[in-house]
Amino acid sequence: MSGLVGVLNLDASPVDRTLLDRMTEYLAFRGPDGQRVSVSGNIGLGHAHLAIDDDADDDVQPFTLDGSRWIVADARVDAREDLIAELNARAAGEVASDATDAELILRAYCLWGEDCVRHMIGDFCFAVWDEPQRRLFCARDHLGVKPLFYAHVGSTVIVSNTLDCIRLHPAVSDRLHDPAIGDFLLFGANEDVETTTFRDIARLPAGHSIAWTNTMRTRRRYWTLPIDEAISFPRADDYTERFIELLQLALRDRLRTRRVGVLMSGGIDSTTLAAAALTVLRERSAECSLQAITSVYDRLVPDSDRGLAGLVADHLRIPIHYDVRDDETSILDWDRVSVRTPEPIANPPGFAAAVAFSKNMAPVARVFLYGEGPDDALRYEWRPYLWHLTRDRRLSSLVRALWGDFVMHPRVPLWSSIRHVANVSSRRTEWRETLPAWLNEEFALRCGLRDRWETRRCSRPQRHPIRPAAYDAFFASQWQSLFEDCDINGALSHTETRHPYLDVRLLRYMLALPPMPWCRNKLIVRRSMRASLPDAVLRRKKTSLRVNPDFVRVVRHGLPRLVPAPDLLEYVDPRKMPSVPRSALELRTVLRPLGLNYWLQDAANNRQGDLRDGFARYAGIA
């Protein structure tokens, strides 16, 4: 969660030290454990440090090995032993086993140059100034867990992992980017992963690097999710053993502290994380602490996860904290909550509640494990798999797939999946019937929103022959929104959310599994946990809240009052907005113009003010 900023003047003019100091001080909310700045002529780097892990106190940045190359980073490098061994084998000198992540990245850059990112895995964003090459090189991790923004205005380049920090530079304007606002109103997220809500500020996409010299700018994709051959092991246990091995490997890289929280429902994904994390922590120390945290509704949604989550906590003998959310800050508090966010969000009070929760839990644990990933990676795509085997005339594999699905699943094969597919298709048709009627017609026409609604563009470099939906899911813009929400939440609460299932090694394995039988009802996870979790959890079907708590609140108390900001009328016709949403889906849609209005009002209040003062109101209750 550390903060970084870099300023490069390509015309060789000196960097304004006072301005860089101010931008670095602004990042103190990310890094309260110390801020440092390094300026040399036309380049300046700033870093704000947050010590999350047990060994993080030695991570002093900006960092240099020899005074000629400098780095600022917010990074966790995984597979450290492999990288250190490769560095020691190919470079002069000995890299210490306790080298910081920033040092490892810089050493990798010194050895491989811009190709260093091809030799690393983990969650990272960083900026390296290479004095001999007069080059600023920046990169973002494979899936984009860590954000990185930049502005290239005139002869000035500003980079940071905090969007509002870039806005502090006087060369960067406040002009908005209408297509990004249009995407937010339509989909709840900007579908263009290269842009932001501000015209002058771009977002470096996941798996990309970018570099500037005095003469050119180069940006390239260094990684995309590969299409691997389907895995074939001789024994069923080989599949589960490999799954457990990769999950524990991902957890070992993410657990560098003895105090950890796991966001645990009563479902199979998060409870599996809890069981596997406990094993990893106990390997290291008998004094470890794993805290289960379960969100429940006791009145609004009575059938919550309290019972099963408590059963798992008792089974694992770990403490559990129930986050009772019936009376949390919600859309009922819309007029009383005071929130600043870098870009529009649909539910500001919900964001405030999430940050308040993380702050309350920070004394217990500063690293939280989140179980996102298997719902997408383990989609049960039996139809393309059977078609693939039939088309390639792989009769023995076809028979083995059908037989394995029949033997390992007690219900009639495929029938429940056929019904599920039919129901999903029906709901999808209902959801995408019409463009929201409350859009400003001129704005919708100018930005081509009808076409975007119909096509919903998503960058898909390749099409997976066996797992198309699962594969494509990881190119969706919603991941960017999830990661950036986790990032800013963690920055404000001085915690960090980590995603073990999204470790590239484990993710590739899940996507290479034969969907029959291993993806049906997440069999690979359930079978792997037979000796670790209670039967009630192993047998539980995938469930979600049957009632949207906010929809219950709106039905009882009505929508938040809309007092349109002047700029809102450029995007929305408030007269056409429904007074009472008819469904939870319609509520989700109508919250977007309300959220945009909230954000525009806040932006107008701070347009002439100091963003630093405005930031003090992040997720605060007025």
C-alpha positions, 0 to 999 in steps of 0.5 A: 500500500505504499505510495509512489510518485515520479516527475520527469521533465523531458525538456531537461528543466529541473524538477520543482523540489517544493512541488515534489515534496508536496506531492509526496507528503500528499501520499502520507495517507498511504505511507505514514511510516515515512516519506522520502524524496530524491531529485536530480536535475530533471527527474524526481522520485518520491515514496511514502512507506507503509510497513505491512509485513513483519520485515518491511521496516528495511524497505527504504525508498527511493532506493539505489544500488550505485547512484545511477539507477533508482527505484520507487515501488509498491511491490510484493515479489513472489517466488523470491528464491527462484528470482534470487537464484537466477540473479546470482547465477547470471550476475556478479555479486551475491544477492542476499536472501532478505533483500527487499522487493524493491532491491530485487526489482532493481537488480532484475532491471540492471540485468535484463533491462525492460525485460525484467518484468518477464522474470518476475511474478507478484503484485507490483507497480514501480518506476525506475530511473535509469540515469545512464540511459536517461530513461524512466521505466514503469511497469504494472503486475500481470493482472493489475492488482496494483494500480499505476497512473500517468500523465504526459502533458507537454514535456512533463511526465508524472507517474503515481499509483494514486490518481489524485496525486497526479492531479496536484501537478499544475500541468494536469487539468481537471477536464473530464473524459466523457467516454469513461463517464458514459461507461460508468453510467452504463456498466458501473466501470470504465470499460477502457482499461487505458483511460480514467475519468480525467482526460490528461490522466491515463491508466497503465493496463495490467501486464504492461510496461511503459518507458520515456526518454527524451526522444520517445515513449514506448509502451508494450504488453509484456504478458497476457494470460496464456492458453495452456494445454488441458492437464491430464494426470493418471490419478485423480489424487494428482489433480488435488495434490497439485491444487493444494501445492499451488494454493499453499505456494501462493499463500506462502508468498502472500503471508509474510506476517504472523497476524492475518485475517481471512474474509470468510463466508460459509462458502467453499472458496474462502473457507478453503483459504482459511484452512490452507492459510492456517497450515502455512502459518503454523509451518512458520510459527506457533505464535501465528494468528489467523482471524476469520471475519464474516459479514452477516445480516441478522435482520435484513437477510436472515439466511446469512453465513453465520452458521456455516462460518462459525462451524468452520471456525470451530473446526479449525479452532480459529477466532471469528469476528461477525461483522453485523451489517444490518445497521452499517452506513448505507444508502440511507445515510447518503446525505450524512456521509462525506466521502472523497473518491478518485473517480465516481462510485455507485454507492459512496456510503457503502464505500465509507462502510467498507473503509470503516470496517477495515479500520476497525479490523486493522488492530487485529490484522493488516493483511486480509485474504480475499477468495475471489477467483474460483467463481470465474476460473472454475466455470463448468463449461461442459459444452465447449469441452465436449465439442472440442473433444468431438471435433478432434475425434478424441473418443477415449478422452470423450468417454473418460470425461463423461464417465468421470462426470457421472462417477464423481457427481451424484446427480444426473450429469449435465441436467442441472447445468442445462437448467442453470444455463437456460436461467442465466440466458433468460436473466441476461436477456432481461438485463440488457433489453434497453439503454437506461432511459435517464441518459442525456440524449445528446451525451449518449449520441455523442459518445455512442453509448447505444453501440457500447451498450449493445457490444460491450467491448472487452479486450480478448487477445485470444479465444480459449477453445475449451474454457472460453467464458472462464478465460474471457472473464479475466479480461473484464474491466470489473477486475480493475474496479475490484483491485482499485477499490481494494487498493484505496480501501487498504490505503485509507485503513493501512491494511492490504487485501491479497488474492491467493487464487489470482496467483498466476501459477494457480490461476493458470492451473485452474484454467487448464483443468478439464472442466469435466469433472473438475470444474463442476460444482468446484469439485477440485476445491471440494475434493482437495479439502476433504480432510480439512473442512466440515462435510456441511461446507463441502456439500454446500452448493454455491449460494448468494444473498437472496435479497439485496440489503440495499433494495430492502432499505430502499423499498422501506425508506425510498431512494436518496434525495437527488439535488442535481449538480450543474454538471450532472445535466450534461450526462443525465436527465433526472426527470426520467429517473425512476422514483422507486426501483422495481428490482435490485437490478434496477437499483444497481443501475439507478445508483450510478447517476446518483453516485456520479452526482455525488462525485461531481458535487465533491469535485466542484467543491474542491476544484479551487481548493487543495486536494490534500484538504479534500482527501482528509474527508475520504470515507469520513462521516459528516 
